[in-house]
Amino acid sequence: MAIKPSTHSADELEWFKSSYSSTQGPDCVEIATTPAAIHVRDSKKKQGHNLTFTPDQWKPFMTFTSQP
């Protein structure tokens, strides 16, 4: 995995809770997308570090998580 810098700050991104996150507890993953990057962060540490993937890096992950 390569982590690439983004031109967007975490404050400028529109974050949403992952559909795989629990609705019962505080353990949530949030995702924000731009045309050039997918950002992932821990919802409990919004000001902490986040991971950034290119769309090509993200595609295999989504294919894997979509399998039954």
C-alpha positions in Angstrom: 0.0 0.0 0.0 1.3 3.4 -0.9 0.2 6.3 1.1 -0.1 9.4 -1.1 -0.6 13.0 0.0 -3.9 14.6 -0.9 -4.6 18.2 -1.8 -7.6 18.1 0.5 -7.3 18.6 4.3 -9.4 16.3 6.5 -11.6 19.3 7.4 -12.5 20.0 3.7 -13.6 16.4 3.0 -17.1 15.1 3.3 -16.8 12.0 5.6 -19.4 9.3 5.9 -19.6 6.2 8.1 -18.8 2.9 6.4 -21.7 0.5 6.0 -19.5 -2.2 7.6 -19.3 -0.2 10.9 -21.3 -1.1 13.9 -24.4 0.9 14.7 -24.2 -0.2 18.3 -20.8 1.1 19.4 -18.1 3.7 19.0 -16.0 1.6 16.6 -16.6 3.2 13.3 -14.6 3.7 10.1 -15.3 6.8 8.1 -14.6 7.3 4.4 -14.3 10.4 2.2 -13.8 10.3 -1.5 -12.4 12.7 -4.1 -11.8 12.0 -7.8 -8.1 11.2 -7.1 -8.2 9.6 -3.6 -10.2 7.6 -1.1 -9.5 8.6 2.6 -10.2 6.3 5.5 -10.1 7.3 9.2 -11.1 6.1 12.7 -14.2 8.0 13.8 -12.9 8.2 17.3 -9.8 10.0 16.2 -11.0 12.5 13.6 -8.0 14.8 14.0 -5.6 11.8 13.8 -3.9 10.3 10.8 -5.9 8.8 8.0 -5.1 6.4 5.2 -5.3 7.6 1.6 -5.6 5.3 -1.4 -5.8 5.9 -5.1 -8.9 4.5 -6.9 -6.8 1.7 -8.4 -5.6 0.7 -4.9 -9.1 0.9 -3.5 -10.8 -1.2 -6.2 -9.4 -4.7 -5.1 -10.5 -4.0 -1.5 -14.0 -3.2 -2.6 -14.1 -6.3 -4.8 -13.0 -8.4 -1.8 -15.5 -6.9 0.7 -18.3 -7.3 -1.8 -17.9 -11.1 -2.1 -20.5 -13.3 -0.2 
